[in-house]
Amino acid sequence: MNDHFTLNLYENVCRSLFERHKLMFSFKITLNILFGMDKMDPTELRFFFAGPSGEVKIAPNPTEWLGDLEWAECYK
């Protein structure tokens, strides 16, 4: 019954959305389902949206093919 209600909700709401907004709505429904099943950690979701917070000490660049700026972003 829960699956049927979720599909029905998605189909009815998507009728009124533009195509470019449907993926975002699907993502939001997925997050709500995962939170309801306790399979989503709020800390991980915050990290996904905001990235690392605070000071991150960057290790020296061990590569020659990657620039220092690119290495710093990958390391973070």
C-alpha positions as a Python dict, from the first residue, in 0.01 Angstrom:
ca = {
    (1, 'M'): (0, 0, 0),
    (2, 'N'): (288, 235, 82),
    (3, 'D'): (448, 172, -258),
    (4, 'H'): (117, 237, -435),
    (5, 'F'): (63, 564, -244),
    (6, 'T'): (418, 681, -319),
    (7, 'L'): (383, 607, -690),
    (8, 'N'): (42, 774, -701),
    (9, 'L'): (180, 1083, -526),
    (10, 'Y'): (477, 1100, -764),
    (11, 'E'): (265, 1065, -1078),
    (12, 'N'): (9, 1324, -969),
    (13, 'V'): (267, 1582, -862),
    (14, 'C'): (479, 1529, -1173),
    (15, 'R'): (186, 1628, -1391),
    (16, 'S'): (221, 1983, -1270),
    (17, 'L'): (603, 2002, -1279),
    (18, 'F'): (832, 2104, -1559),
    (19, 'E'): (1060, 1827, -1685),
    (20, 'R'): (1366, 1992, -1532),
    (21, 'H'): (1209, 1981, -1184),
    (22, 'K'): (1101, 1616, -1186),
    (23, 'L'): (1445, 1480, -1102),
    (24, 'M'): (1473, 1710, -801),
    (25, 'F'): (1130, 1603, -682),
    (26, 'S'): (1228, 1237, -722),
    (27, 'F'): (1542, 1301, -519),
    (28, 'K'): (1337, 1465, -243),
    (29, 'I'): (1093, 1173, -229),
    (30, 'T'): (1385, 930, -216),
    (31, 'L'): (1543, 1121, 73),
    (32, 'N'): (1214, 1124, 264),
    (33, 'I'): (1173, 748, 215),
    (34, 'L'): (1531, 680, 328),
    (35, 'F'): (1490, 903, 634),
    (36, 'G'): (1165, 724, 719),
    (37, 'M'): (1342, 387, 703),
    (38, 'D'): (1641, 519, 905),
    (39, 'K'): (1877, 445, 617),
    (40, 'M'): (1998, 802, 569),
    (41, 'D'): (2237, 974, 804),
    (42, 'P'): (2165, 1348, 833),
    (43, 'T'): (2535, 1419, 882),
    (44, 'E'): (2624, 1246, 555),
    (45, 'L'): (2350, 1435, 373),
    (46, 'R'): (2478, 1765, 507),
    (47, 'F'): (2829, 1673, 392),
    (48, 'F'): (2690, 1584, 48),
    (49, 'F'): (2525, 1925, 12),
    (50, 'A'): (2780, 2149, 186),
    (51, 'G'): (3111, 1967, 155),
    (52, 'P'): (3371, 1958, 429),
    (53, 'S'): (3355, 2222, 698),
    (54, 'G'): (3630, 2375, 904),
    (55, 'E'): (3999, 2380, 826),
    (56, 'V'): (4139, 2088, 633),
    (57, 'K'): (4517, 2055, 638),
    (58, 'I'): (4619, 1974, 282),
    (59, 'A'): (4892, 1714, 239),
    (60, 'P'): (5166, 1789, -15),
    (61, 'N'): (5079, 1706, -374),
    (62, 'P'): (5230, 1362, -450),
    (63, 'T'): (5157, 1383, -824),
    (64, 'E'): (5319, 1564, -1110),
    (65, 'W'): (5020, 1548, -1342),
    (66, 'L'): (4774, 1717, -1104),
    (67, 'G'): (4806, 2086, -1025),
    (68, 'D'): (4818, 2209, -667),
    (69, 'L'): (4470, 2365, -683),
    (70, 'E'): (4317, 2048, -827),
    (71, 'W'): (4499, 1836, -566),
    (72, 'A'): (4368, 2056, -285),
    (73, 'E'): (4009, 2021, -407),
    (74, 'C'): (4041, 1644, -449),
    (75, 'Y'): (4202, 1607, -108),
    (76, 'K'): (3925, 1797, 67),
}
